[in-house]
Amino acid sequence: MKLLSLNLCKENVKYFFDPSVPKLRTFPLYYAALRFSNHPDSLIRTSVRTITLQIYTECTGEEATRTLLDLPFIQYFGNLALQLKQLWV
């Protein structure tokens, strides 16, 4: 998954996101990565963060941004804040 996200660019985002189908407005790659966001292994959590940064960097379209700021994707940032709090306390 990490390799796919690192190869993500503005030209091939269309293969990962199709805004024309409202029920399927999702990023399968991102959705699959988020399942591992609470994994006990820190390397896997770091990979999820890398995938997140790459997707938010490359997906600049209005439909893509609107989808990423909707459920279930937006919940990740709350979980990330809690993980960082536990790490720093």
Helices and strands as residue ranges (DSSP letters): H 2-6, G 13-15, G 22-24, H 28-34, H 42-58, H 62-68, H 75-88
